[in-house]
């Protein structure tokens, strides 16, 4: 398989590796409470985003688009911009009985959004084969959620001090800040939301 990979595919795999690193650093933080692990996790997201942009650019410039590359890109993106942001949120305190299902829905919607994009690629393309717009927000937009959590962490507004506090609903704990993940979930799978693709 390695012989069949193109330069863009290696960038895509590096994107997935960054996200895996972020997850591991979150686990280290949960184990040790040492903040340097979380800062290391945060640093992986801009690198993953850059690699995600670069793999598409390299594939277009080299004319090496492939079905394998498309699948790799989607699989890497769900780790980098779906699973890893959810793990960061959980690490920083969104662990209540309502928070966890919301984060699970967020990841599931990310998977659904990428699957829909893969099968509707032809319908969204113009005569040159270029996709003119996204249906729903692209999953890399979830780095905005991570940026909010980075800001909260830098201000000490995490765990019990998360912005918007915590409440009990039907006997289970809930951090209303997790609503930003629910809003992102809706935006990703919306069929009415059209985002022009640069």
Secondary structure, 3 states (H helix, E strand, C coil): CHHHCCHHHHHHHHHHHHHHHHHHHHHHHHHHCCHHHHHHHHHHHHHHHHHHHHHHHHHHHHCCCCHHHHHHHHHHHHHHHHHHHHHHHHHCCCCCCCHHHHHHHHHHHHHHHHHHHHHHHHHHECCCCCECEEECCCHHHHHHHHHHHHHHHHCCCCHHHCCCCCEEECCEEECHHHHHHHHHHHHHHCCCCEEECC
